[in-house]
């Protein structure tokens, strides 16, 4: 099996390009879907990192992050904070468990921690609101009373044949948190806990896990794979639907065996992708909300498109660009044109109450390792881009795993 490897926004050698073209890829896909990690017909990669099949069991493509030491798990953890972020989390990454795993000498990172953390974040929200209750069927040998219906076969075997006329073996319904949906979530939490201990994920992850487990004290985990596979997810309960969808992915990831959480083969991984541009965008959104609260508006729609952020009180139009070029005294002219167009869009200007001749401030937010990790006590209009009127950029420091920062 051949694996072609490169990084974001790069291409391959001419020899590799010729080999890839021999596969005769079909680039057509449905709206919102990502094929071949965003590879375009010119064999250039996009913002998607991960690993995917070009031709199942024969040829695969691997795209590595351009920031080698980036702590993408910490960034994703920050995206769990606040309801304004939760609804976008499932768009950041995708894991394909319907196709075979891909074996390669060097998988740069694992998608499983992101899946586990996402699940814990959703379950934490459920636990805060209170777990769902439902009617469950209970069989119990009751003392001196009858509840529901007597189950005569069991009653005869357990009581009559033994002369225990003071007992009745009953079958009845009870309104309880120990329903099937919660049992699946409790089972998945046990898998998550085993994986967390094995991989030594952050203390913050462990804290969220402990909180979730305490909320499920009264729930059983005595449920088998057949019951899990057969459950139908009710879309009416949106958060439960999301939690159960993630639970089924996690259980399938570990082949419904908790022992698999501690013996994962690091050379094999299911096909997956992470949208690094969206991850950076949502990470920045959380930091902006922390610093400026409701002054920040996200995905403000105009006639031309939607700008990432606006700041109402200062009338600033902002866009995130997950590009290292802004660390130098350079810029991407297409980015300048795009943000300038947003600042002149009629609908966006109306939402910022801009006067007819008022020139709005524009700002590009980019990743940087020498700046602050947040926006507290600093102006968004930080570094002027001198070639353009009222145009600025501001860098935000991203979390890294190693002390030494490495950028390709």
VMD Tcl script that draws the C-alpha trace (Angstrom):
set ca {
  {0.00 0.00 0.00}
  {1.28 3.47 -0.92}
  {0.81 6.55 1.32}
  {1.55 9.97 -0.20}
  {2.49 12.48 2.50}
  {2.75 16.30 2.53}
  {1.65 19.31 4.63}
  {-1.12 21.91 4.38}
  {-1.14 24.09 1.26}
  {1.59 22.08 -0.38}
  {1.79 19.80 -3.37}
  {3.76 16.66 -4.18}
  {6.79 15.88 -6.27}
  {6.19 15.52 -9.99}
  {6.73 11.77 -9.72}
  {4.15 11.49 -6.92}
  {1.68 13.62 -8.87}
  {1.92 11.26 -11.82}
  {1.33 8.27 -9.54}
  {-1.69 9.92 -7.89}
  {-3.19 10.80 -11.27}
  {-3.03 7.13 -12.25}
  {-5.72 6.51 -9.61}
  {-8.12 8.68 -11.68}
  {-9.76 10.42 -8.73}
  {-13.37 11.55 -8.80}
  {-13.35 14.97 -7.11}
  {-17.13 15.46 -7.22}
  {-18.86 15.34 -3.83}
  {-21.99 16.60 -2.13}
  {-22.33 20.01 -0.50}
  {-20.57 20.19 2.85}
  {-18.55 17.04 2.19}
  {-14.77 16.85 2.09}
  {-13.07 14.45 -0.29}
  {-9.40 13.40 -0.28}
  {-8.62 15.91 2.53}
  {-9.53 18.83 0.28}
  {-7.00 17.88 -2.41}
  {-7.71 19.85 -5.60}
  {-7.30 18.61 -9.21}
  {-3.89 20.36 -9.32}
  {-2.76 18.08 -6.47}
  {-2.49 20.92 -3.95}
  {-3.70 20.41 -0.39}
  {-5.93 22.75 1.62}
  {-6.52 23.50 5.32}
  {-7.53 19.90 6.07}
  {-5.03 17.67 7.88}
  {-5.40 13.95 8.48}
  {-5.29 10.78 6.44}
  {-7.72 9.36 3.87}
  {-8.01 6.73 1.18}
  {-7.54 7.70 -2.43}
  {-8.24 4.09 -3.36}
  {-9.34 1.80 -0.53}
  {-6.69 -0.72 0.54}
  {-4.31 0.49 -2.17}
  {-3.46 4.22 -2.04}
  {-3.84 6.85 0.69}
  {-2.99 10.51 1.25}
  {-1.64 11.98 4.49}
  {-1.60 15.73 5.17}
  {0.39 16.89 8.22}
  {-0.06 20.20 10.09}
  {2.22 23.02 8.97}
  {2.75 23.93 12.65}
  {4.39 20.72 13.83}
  {4.17 21.32 17.58}
  {0.63 22.74 17.62}
  {-1.46 21.49 20.56}
  {-4.69 21.05 18.62}
  {-6.28 19.18 21.56}
  {-5.91 22.23 23.84}
  {-7.40 24.43 21.12}
  {-10.35 22.07 20.76}
  {-10.80 21.98 24.56}
  {-11.13 25.77 24.54}
  {-13.85 25.45 21.92}
  {-15.98 23.49 24.43}
  {-16.48 26.60 26.54}
  {-19.66 28.53 25.91}
  {-22.88 27.76 24.03}
  {-21.81 29.98 21.13}
  {-19.20 27.37 20.18}
  {-20.86 24.01 20.85}
  {-23.01 23.89 17.73}
  {-19.96 24.16 15.45}
  {-17.81 21.42 17.02}
  {-18.93 18.59 14.74}
  {-17.83 20.64 11.72}
  {-14.22 20.86 12.93}
  {-13.40 17.19 12.37}
  {-14.66 13.98 10.80}
  {-13.79 10.33 11.44}
  {-14.66 7.57 8.95}
  {-15.27 4.21 10.62}
  {-17.02 2.65 7.63}
  {-13.80 2.12 5.68}
  {-10.72 0.07 6.71}
  {-8.03 1.60 8.88}
  {-4.92 2.94 7.18}
  {-1.48 1.68 8.19}
  {1.41 4.10 7.92}
  {4.87 4.49 9.47}
  {4.14 7.90 10.99}
  {0.69 9.10 11.97}
  {1.43 12.64 13.19}
  {-1.51 12.78 15.61}
  {-4.54 10.82 16.79}
  {-8.14 11.86 16.16}
  {-9.49 9.79 19.06}
  {-8.76 12.35 21.84}
  {-10.77 14.95 19.94}
  {-13.70 12.53 19.63}
  {-13.51 11.71 23.37}
  {-13.30 15.36 24.43}
  {-16.21 16.32 22.17}
  {-18.31 13.54 23.72}
  {-17.43 14.63 27.27}
  {-18.33 18.24 26.46}
  {-21.78 17.27 25.16}
  {-22.47 14.89 28.08}
  {-21.38 17.59 30.55}
  {-24.03 19.90 29.11}
  {-26.65 17.15 29.48}
  {-25.61 16.51 33.08}
  {-25.87 20.20 33.96}
  {-29.44 20.33 32.68}
  {-30.40 17.02 34.30}
  {-30.48 13.58 32.73}
  {-33.44 12.40 30.73}
  {-35.95 10.13 32.49}
  {-38.12 7.49 30.86}
  {-40.35 4.58 31.76}
  {-38.34 1.39 32.12}
  {-39.60 -2.14 32.79}
  {-38.50 -3.62 36.11}
  {-38.77 -7.20 37.38}
  {-38.51 -7.59 41.15}
  {-39.46 -10.06 43.87}
  {-41.44 -7.79 46.21}
  {-42.12 -8.36 49.89}
  {-45.82 -8.45 50.89}
  {-47.05 -6.27 48.03}
  {-47.98 -6.32 44.36}
  {-46.80 -3.75 41.83}
  {-47.75 -3.86 38.17}
  {-48.39 -7.46 37.14}
  {-47.37 -10.73 38.77}
  {-45.06 -12.73 36.49}
  {-46.48 -16.17 37.32}
  {-43.72 -18.37 35.85}
  {-41.03 -16.59 37.88}
  {-43.37 -16.24 40.89}
  {-43.95 -20.00 41.01}
  {-40.24 -20.80 40.58}
  {-38.97 -18.24 43.11}
  {-41.78 -18.21 45.68}
  {-44.59 -20.82 45.47}
  {-42.26 -23.80 45.02}
  {-40.23 -22.64 48.03}
  {-43.21 -21.83 50.25}
  {-42.52 -18.11 50.22}
  {-46.15 -16.96 50.15}
  {-45.17 -13.52 51.53}
  {-43.50 -12.56 48.24}
  {-44.72 -11.69 44.75}
  {-42.55 -11.68 41.64}
  {-43.75 -8.57 39.75}
  {-43.19 -6.85 36.45}
  {-43.86 -3.09 36.50}
  {-42.83 0.22 34.95}
  {-40.76 2.84 36.73}
  {-39.93 6.43 35.74}
  {-36.14 6.48 36.02}
  {-32.86 7.90 34.71}
  {-31.75 4.29 34.16}
  {-33.14 4.29 30.62}
  {-31.49 2.83 27.52}
  {-30.08 6.16 26.26}
  {-28.37 6.88 29.57}
  {-27.05 3.33 29.79}
  {-25.31 3.78 26.42}
  {-23.80 7.07 27.56}
  {-22.63 5.49 30.85}
  {-21.04 2.59 28.93}
  {-19.25 5.04 26.65}
  {-18.03 7.08 29.63}
  {-16.31 3.94 30.93}
  {-14.56 3.52 27.56}
  {-13.61 7.21 27.64}
  {-12.21 6.88 31.16}
  {-10.05 3.92 30.19}
  {-8.67 5.83 27.20}
  {-8.02 8.97 29.28}
  {-6.01 6.97 31.81}
  {-4.04 5.20 29.09}
  {-3.19 8.36 27.15}
  {-2.80 10.59 30.21}
  {-4.96 13.37 28.80}
  {-5.02 16.73 30.57}
  {-6.24 17.30 34.12}
  {-9.05 19.41 32.68}
  {-10.27 16.42 30.66}
  {-10.15 14.24 33.78}
  {-12.17 16.84 35.72}
  {-14.91 16.91 33.07}
  {-14.93 13.10 33.03}
  {-15.31 12.89 36.83}
  {-18.20 15.37 36.73}
  {-19.98 13.34 34.05}
  {-19.50 10.04 35.89}
  {-20.94 11.47 39.12}
  {-24.09 12.49 37.22}
  {-24.54 8.86 36.04}
  {-24.30 7.24 39.48}
  {-27.82 5.83 39.26}
  {-27.42 4.49 35.73}
  {-26.45 0.93 34.82}
  {-23.84 0.08 32.17}
  {-25.16 -3.47 31.65}
  {-25.80 -3.13 27.93}
  {-24.43 -5.12 24.99}
  {-23.29 -4.20 21.48}
  {-26.48 -5.52 19.86}
  {-28.66 -3.18 21.92}
  {-26.36 -0.25 21.13}
  {-26.45 -0.88 17.39}
  {-30.24 -1.18 17.34}
  {-31.11 2.01 19.20}
  {-32.87 4.67 17.17}
  {-31.80 8.22 17.89}
  {-34.74 10.59 18.38}
  {-33.85 13.90 16.66}
  {-36.35 15.76 18.89}
  {-33.84 15.65 21.76}
  {-31.02 17.38 19.88}
  {-28.34 17.20 22.58}
  {-29.12 13.57 23.33}
  {-29.05 12.82 19.61}
  {-25.58 14.37 19.36}
  {-24.32 12.59 22.50}
  {-25.59 9.20 21.28}
  {-24.14 9.74 17.82}
  {-20.72 10.42 19.38}
  {-21.14 7.48 21.77}
  {-21.76 5.08 18.91}
  {-18.68 6.42 17.09}
  {-16.50 5.91 20.17}
  {-17.77 2.40 20.84}
  {-17.31 1.47 17.18}
  {-13.82 3.04 17.23}
  {-12.88 0.55 19.97}
  {-14.80 -2.36 18.38}
  {-17.19 -2.42 21.39}
  {-14.37 -3.86 23.54}
  {-12.99 -1.80 26.44}
  {-9.69 -3.67 26.23}
  {-9.12 -2.00 22.83}
  {-8.84 1.40 24.58}
  {-5.49 0.36 26.05}
  {-3.91 -1.43 23.10}
  {-4.43 0.77 20.07}
  {-1.91 0.19 17.27}
  {-0.26 3.58 16.70}
  {0.62 2.62 13.14}
  {-3.05 2.24 12.21}
  {-5.74 4.89 12.15}
  {-9.21 5.25 10.68}
  {-9.50 7.82 7.88}
  {-10.12 11.27 9.38}
  {-9.70 14.97 8.80}
  {-9.46 18.14 10.90}
  {-10.36 21.53 9.44}
  {-7.50 23.60 10.88}
  {-8.89 26.86 9.52}
  {-12.24 26.36 11.30}
  {-10.50 25.15 14.48}
  {-8.43 28.35 14.52}
  {-11.52 30.46 13.79}
  {-13.53 29.00 16.68}
  {-10.53 29.18 18.99}
  {-10.26 32.90 18.21}
  {-14.03 33.33 18.68}
  {-13.76 31.98 22.24}
  {-10.88 34.34 23.03}
  {-12.72 37.34 21.56}
  {-15.88 36.53 23.54}
  {-13.81 36.22 26.72}
  {-12.33 39.67 26.15}
  {-15.25 41.63 24.67}
  {-18.44 39.64 25.36}
  {-21.49 40.63 23.35}
  {-19.62 43.32 21.43}
  {-18.35 40.49 19.23}
  {-20.69 39.20 16.51}
  {-19.87 35.97 14.69}
  {-20.56 35.13 11.04}
  {-22.24 38.44 10.22}
  {-24.09 38.01 6.94}
  {-23.83 40.55 4.15}
  {-24.87 40.63 0.51}
  {-21.40 39.46 -0.54}
  {-20.89 36.75 2.09}
  {-20.33 36.37 5.83}
  {-17.45 37.97 7.69}
  {-15.96 36.03 10.62}
  {-16.33 38.75 13.27}
  {-17.37 42.34 13.84}
  {-16.91 44.49 16.96}
  {-19.91 46.77 17.29}
  {-18.62 49.54 19.54}
  {-15.44 50.15 17.50}
  {-16.99 49.25 14.13}
  {-14.22 46.80 13.24}
  {-14.55 44.13 10.55}
  {-12.34 41.10 11.32}
  {-11.40 37.88 9.58}
  {-9.19 35.00 10.74}
  {-6.46 33.78 8.42}
  {-4.67 30.59 9.42}
  {-1.52 31.64 7.59}
  {2.06 32.17 8.73}
  {2.75 34.87 6.11}
  {1.43 37.57 8.46}
  {4.28 36.88 10.91}
  {6.47 38.72 8.45}
  {5.98 42.15 6.92}
  {3.95 40.51 4.17}
  {0.29 39.99 3.36}
  {-1.95 38.07 0.98}
  {-3.58 40.58 -1.36}
  {-6.60 38.32 -1.86}
  {-7.22 38.47 1.89}
  {-6.97 42.28 1.82}
  {-9.50 42.46 -1.01}
  {-11.87 40.05 0.75}
  {-11.95 41.92 4.08}
  {-12.16 45.27 2.26}
  {-15.23 44.00 0.44}
  {-16.84 42.98 3.75}
  {-16.21 46.51 5.09}
  {-18.09 47.92 2.11}
  {-20.93 45.41 2.13}
  {-24.24 47.25 2.61}
  {-25.76 44.76 5.07}
  {-22.65 44.53 7.25}
  {-22.33 48.31 7.33}
  {-25.98 48.62 8.43}
  {-25.41 46.18 11.30}
  {-22.47 48.32 12.45}
  {-24.46 51.57 12.02}
  {-21.80 52.96 9.68}
  {-22.36 56.38 8.15}
  {-22.57 56.58 4.37}
  {-19.02 57.95 3.93}
  {-17.46 56.21 6.93}
  {-14.45 53.98 6.25}
  {-14.60 50.98 8.59}
  {-11.50 49.58 10.27}
  {-10.37 46.17 8.95}
  {-8.36 43.62 10.88}
  {-6.82 40.22 10.09}
  {-6.25 37.83 13.00}
  {-3.42 35.36 12.44}
  {-1.46 32.70 14.43}
  {1.71 33.88 16.13}
  {4.09 32.47 18.79}
  {5.43 35.78 20.13}
  {2.14 37.46 21.04}
  {-0.37 37.04 23.88}
  {-2.59 33.97 24.25}
  {-5.70 36.18 24.49}
  {-7.02 39.65 23.65}
  {-7.12 41.04 27.19}
  {-5.70 44.54 27.71}
  {-4.71 45.02 24.10}
  {-6.16 46.79 21.09}
  {-7.41 44.79 18.13}
  {-5.88 47.50 15.98}
  {-2.42 46.28 16.94}
  {-0.14 46.30 13.89}
  {-0.91 48.57 10.99}
  {-0.60 47.25 7.45}
  {0.90 50.41 6.07}
  {0.03 49.88 2.43}
  {-3.73 50.26 3.11}
  {-5.89 52.81 4.88}
  {-7.34 51.71 8.27}
  {-6.10 48.16 7.86}
  {-4.52 46.23 10.77}
  {-3.46 42.75 11.79}
  {-3.18 41.14 15.20}
  {-1.47 37.88 16.15}
  {-2.64 35.43 18.79}
  {-0.37 32.86 20.40}
  {-1.42 29.24 19.90}
  {-0.79 26.47 22.44}
  {2.07 24.13 21.63}
  {3.15 20.75 22.93}
  {6.93 21.29 22.98}
  {8.90 24.14 24.41}
  {10.56 24.79 21.08}
  {8.14 26.03 18.44}
  {8.63 24.57 14.99}
  {6.99 25.89 11.82}
  {7.35 24.42 8.38}
}
mol new
graphics top color blue
foreach p $ca { graphics top sphere $p radius 0.5 }
foreach p [lrange $ca 0 end-1] q [lrange $ca 1 end] { graphics top cylinder $p $q radius 0.2 }
display resetview
